[in-house]
Amino acid sequence: MADSVIAVRGVTKSFSGVKALKGVDLEIRPGEIHCLAGENGSGKSTLIKVISGVYTPDEGTIELNGTAHSRLAPIDAIMGGVQVIYQDFSVFPNLSVMENLALNTELASKRKLVNWRRFRRIAEEAVAQIDFKVDLDARVGTLSVADRQLVAISRALMHDAKLIIMDEPTTALTKKEVDALFRIILDLKARGISILFVSHKLEEVFEISERFTILRNGEVAATCLPEELDRRKFSYFMTGREFEDGRFTLTNRSDEPVLEATGLGLQGGFEDVTFALHGGEILGITGLLGSGRTELALTLFGAFRADAGELRIKGRPVTFHGVRDAVDAGVGYVPEDRLTEGLFLERSIGDNIVIAEIDNVAVSAGVYDDTRKRAEADRWISELRIAAHDQDNAASTLSGGNQQRIVLAKWLATRPDILILNGPTVGVDIGSKHDIHQILQQLAGEGIAVIVISDDIPEVIQNCNRILLLKAGRIVQELDPATTSEAQLAALMTSDTTGGQQ
């Protein structure tokens, strides 16, 4: 057996009597790209914190560079070459790139006075390790997500890293940025640095990973090579459920369009957008970041006001002066960022579900009927299978998949004719993703007109009956998912040609 950078043996960890890890084994070899996968709550985060010294295991050992430990302190893990890059990257947004990179070194050296020349030299050496071109004086908060991630990687490499743990590193990256990250990961591998790649995105983990460890309910469901897995097996190991890969079939298309856009435009966002949407359809709108897809969604929902073209709903011209007009016209919108745009996280699950239809459960201005409100919330909790033990619990207590269902419930409670979903399954695990797709197909079967805006290629291929491809703010092609492969759509999205609307 090859020597390991780190080997976890029989690790158990409990919180208040609940076992988060149950005898977990994990071995990472030098220069290996190892995928750690699992649904939300499977134990991934707990295992990362055991490896990095944040948590002390109740049982088991951690072998770091060949030495066994019953526990690690964070400084032990760092000195042993373990670096963790969390989803938020743990950078200081109000400090410059240079300060973020040099600060740890200066603190470790117990220096009390700042020497800006030394700071710059340290930062220059750090970014040079991955050939990262960046303004060292730029404030980190002004950088793109991809560049903030590269700052975190550069910082990790300053401390003689042997293992870099990347926790959901591609969540907010475009396809182009993911490709660039993967090139850096392969370069780190060539230098003998191991990567623990924590993700549940099937396409990405199959592209980059050399070995898999899949957790389910705190236990290792499988440790295997990529050739021993396919999508069906991967999903089963993660969830314990069998999923069918059936595509959406159009069964209840209305005779007349519900929504029509003609020559619709928004300065700086998109132009000359023309399409029709019928009840019962699931229309996919896809394109890379910056294609205008989100601006189009927000215009259809009244958050932006189109400055060109015409919008019709059920044959009647409409002008939205705000979101209230769109809601009154029968439009619902599930936003891209549920945490900041879709939920009141500290309010109850029930409050979040009824907020968009609060007038319908009110007995007078400012006073609502608690019985009607609770009944309405319970109805949607049941229909969408939201895992909520008590609707009075805060929305923040639920997993990402269940939070997304709350946002969906909020708009379904308004009985919309048109439902727009921007990135409907971003950040949710495989099981919740499948369930949300089933819900969307069911809604279309009931006659609701659905728009799915997403750059998740399998999502739009499997769940839409038509796809509009946006580039530089224009619809350049209409595609039939039944005759378009995932590889073809990916190539069309990233090609430089613009074509013309069909």
Secondary structure as GFF3:
##gff-version 3
##sequence-region A 1 502
A	DSSP	beta_strand	6	15	.	.	.	ID=ss1
A	DSSP	beta_strand	18	28	.	.	.	ID=ss2
A	DSSP	beta_strand	33	38	.	.	.	ID=ss3
A	DSSP	alpha_helix	44	51	.	.	.	ID=ss4
A	DSSP	beta_strand	59	64	.	.	.	ID=ss5
A	DSSP	beta_strand	67	69	.	.	.	ID=ss6
A	DSSP	alpha_helix	74	79	.	.	.	ID=ss7
A	DSSP	beta_strand	82	85	.	.	.	ID=ss8
A	DSSP	alpha_helix	97	108	.	.	.	ID=ss9
A	DSSP	alpha_helix	116	128	.	.	.	ID=ss10
A	DSSP	three_ten_helix	140	142	.	.	.	ID=ss11
A	DSSP	alpha_helix	145	157	.	.	.	ID=ss12
A	DSSP	beta_strand	163	167	.	.	.	ID=ss13
A	DSSP	alpha_helix	175	190	.	.	.	ID=ss14
A	DSSP	beta_strand	194	198	.	.	.	ID=ss15
A	DSSP	alpha_helix	202	208	.	.	.	ID=ss16
A	DSSP	beta_strand	211	216	.	.	.	ID=ss17
A	DSSP	beta_strand	219	224	.	.	.	ID=ss18
A	DSSP	three_ten_helix	226	228	.	.	.	ID=ss19
A	DSSP	alpha_helix	231	239	.	.	.	ID=ss20
A	DSSP	beta_strand	257	266	.	.	.	ID=ss21
A	DSSP	beta_strand	270	278	.	.	.	ID=ss22
A	DSSP	beta_strand	282	286	.	.	.	ID=ss23
A	DSSP	alpha_helix	293	300	.	.	.	ID=ss24
A	DSSP	beta_strand	308	313	.	.	.	ID=ss25
A	DSSP	beta_strand	316	318	.	.	.	ID=ss26
A	DSSP	alpha_helix	323	328	.	.	.	ID=ss27
A	DSSP	beta_strand	331	334	.	.	.	ID=ss28
A	DSSP	pi_helix	338	342	.	.	.	ID=ss29
A	DSSP	alpha_helix	349	354	.	.	.	ID=ss30
A	DSSP	three_ten_helix	355	361	.	.	.	ID=ss31
A	DSSP	beta_strand	362	364	.	.	.	ID=ss32
A	DSSP	beta_strand	367	368	.	.	.	ID=ss33
A	DSSP	alpha_helix	370	383	.	.	.	ID=ss34
A	DSSP	three_ten_helix	395	397	.	.	.	ID=ss35
A	DSSP	alpha_helix	400	412	.	.	.	ID=ss36
A	DSSP	beta_strand	418	422	.	.	.	ID=ss37
A	DSSP	alpha_helix	430	445	.	.	.	ID=ss38
A	DSSP	beta_strand	449	453	.	.	.	ID=ss39
A	DSSP	alpha_helix	457	463	.	.	.	ID=ss40
A	DSSP	beta_strand	466	471	.	.	.	ID=ss41
A	DSSP	beta_strand	474	479	.	.	.	ID=ss42
A	DSSP	three_ten_helix	481	483	.	.	.	ID=ss43
A	DSSP	alpha_helix	486	494	.	.	.	ID=ss44
###
